[in-house]
Amino acid sequence: MQNTIIIGQPGGWSVEVDLNGTRGRLVSKRGSPRIFGRFETLAGYLKRVGIEHFSVDTEHYEPAPARKRPDAASRMARTHEAAEHDAWFRQRVEEATGEADQPDAEWVDSATVMERVRQRIRSNHGQRGKNAR
């Protein structure tokens, strides 16, 4: 004769089985009692292993505090920001590639570009010196 008892405890539910006078608990791989946080999960598990009738002891049951994930909203916001940035970046690359493929595109070698940058730096540096006096 087999009797299965679901025992409520703080944080969830455990399972005890009485098989011909020998009582045992369902344990995890590590040997500690297996605790199910949701009754529905436990009932589904028992049904899958062929146990469709059981008793429930709720005397010591205390629901676990709801798990709060305060970081979830900020993580989701960062994910959306990253997706928006990715879409913006891909659009910019597509536009630049389209401009570069135009027959009238102006191609400038890197030495010329660097010289223009140096001239701007010298020009801006000179402007600052005049403004500081």
Phi, psi and omega in degrees: 000134181242135177229123180252132181236128174266124185247121177283143179208170179303122177094355178161210189226140173240170184235131172239139179238131176252113182241103180053046176088352177257121184257135178219158179251149172286127183238161177280178179299332181275355177097354179273154180304135180283123180250126176261124180286331181240132180299322181298322179294317179297313181299318178297319178299311181299320179297319180296329180268007173094010178257107184253349180232132180203162176259154180235128177247110183258008187306316184254012182290132173225121180298145176290144176301143180300136178286125179257137179239073184299337181277350184297318181295316181290324178296319179293320179297317178297323179297316179294319178299318180296320179294320178295317179297318179300315179296317179299314182297316180297321178296316179298318178296318179298316179297315181295320178296319178298318178295320181293333180278351180292144180295334182265015180295138179264124180255128181238131181286162187294327180297319179294317179298315180297322178295319178298320179296314179300319179298318178297318180297314179298319180296314179293323180294319177296322179297319182294319180298321179291321182287335184281341183283000000 
